[in-house]
Amino acid sequence: MSAPTLSAADQALLALHEPPADAAGRERWVLRVQCGVQDPASWLSANDRSRGWQRRQRITLAWRSAGTWAWRQQLRDVRLQRAHIVAVLHHGLGPRRDPANSAPTVKALVDGLVDAGRGLLPDDDDRHLLGPDLRLGESTRWAKQVHTYPPPMAAVTLLITDLGDALPPRLSARRPR
């Protein structure tokens, strides 16, 4: 599981978003995900209840597929038992943003990383995944540097930290009597 060489921008992003204290010194990766939907409404929002289920399902599938594709292209050989993920959200230029509203988008991305147990993590439950923690990042201008024109209206950088192989104990689902 060797980490690819990181650019100066990726190293700065990792330095800005530190992993949990118990994960200090562990291996970290940067995964950039661009959704091919150019529509500014391509973000799934926790506040948006006006879309029909079919449109929401189509956008969810696009983000899930983008997550799977990005993992296969950038980190195909990386398999983890436990991980901490920080999702840095890159919106287009525009008004203020609330990172928590993008939770459904990031959930679809993480589902794409899991890919029925054949992906980065065996599952996205609380035993295998800490987070994802949502943060706002720069606008999507960085996409121009990787020759994507026009820049995507929706992009996410995932900062992934290996938390080791030891799974935490399962908490009992029973209620005390």
Secondary structure in CASP SS format (residue, H / E / C, confidence):
PFRMAT SS
TARGET T0000
AUTHOR 0000-0000-0000
METHOD secondary structure of the structure
MODEL  1
M C 1.00
S C 1.00
A C 1.00
P C 1.00
T C 1.00
L C 1.00
S C 1.00
A H 1.00
A H 1.00
D H 1.00
Q H 1.00
A H 1.00
L H 1.00
L H 1.00
A H 1.00
L H 1.00
H C 1.00
E C 1.00
P C 1.00
P C 1.00
A H 1.00
D H 1.00
A H 1.00
A C 1.00
G C 1.00
R C 1.00
E C 1.00
R E 1.00
W E 1.00
V E 1.00
L E 1.00
R E 1.00
V E 1.00
Q E 1.00
C C 1.00
G C 1.00
V C 1.00
Q C 1.00
D C 1.00
P H 1.00
A H 1.00
S H 1.00
W C 1.00
L C 1.00
S C 1.00
A C 1.00
N C 1.00
D C 1.00
R C 1.00
S C 1.00
R C 1.00
G C 1.00
W H 1.00
Q H 1.00
R H 1.00
R H 1.00
Q H 1.00
R H 1.00
I H 1.00
T H 1.00
L H 1.00
A H 1.00
W H 1.00
R H 1.00
S H 1.00
A H 1.00
G H 1.00
T H 1.00
W H 1.00
A H 1.00
W H 1.00
R H 1.00
Q H 1.00
Q H 1.00
L C 1.00
R C 1.00
D C 1.00
V C 1.00
R C 1.00
L C 1.00
Q C 1.00
R C 1.00
A E 1.00
H E 1.00
I E 1.00
V E 1.00
A E 1.00
V E 1.00
L E 1.00
H E 1.00
H E 1.00
G C 1.00
L C 1.00
G C 1.00
P C 1.00
R C 1.00
R C 1.00
D C 1.00
P H 1.00
A H 1.00
N H 1.00
S H 1.00
A H 1.00
P H 1.00
T H 1.00
V H 1.00
K H 1.00
A H 1.00
L H 1.00
V H 1.00
D H 1.00
G H 1.00
L H 1.00
V H 1.00
D H 1.00
A H 1.00
G H 1.00
R C 1.00
G C 1.00
L C 1.00
L C 1.00
P C 1.00
D C 1.00
D C 1.00
D C 1.00
D C 1.00
R C 1.00
H C 1.00
L E 1.00
L E 1.00
G E 1.00
P E 1.00
D E 1.00
L E 1.00
R E 1.00
L E 1.00
G C 1.00
E C 1.00
S C 1.00
T H 1.00
R H 1.00
W H 1.00
A H 1.00
K H 1.00
Q H 1.00
V H 1.00
H C 1.00
T C 1.00
Y C 1.00
P C 1.00
P C 1.00
P C 1.00
M C 1.00
A E 1.00
A E 1.00
V E 1.00
T E 1.00
L E 1.00
L E 1.00
I E 1.00
T E 1.00
D E 1.00
L C 1.00
G C 1.00
D C 1.00
A C 1.00
L C 1.00
P C 1.00
P C 1.00
R C 1.00
L C 1.00
S C 1.00
A C 1.00
R C 1.00
R C 1.00
P C 1.00
R C 1.00
END
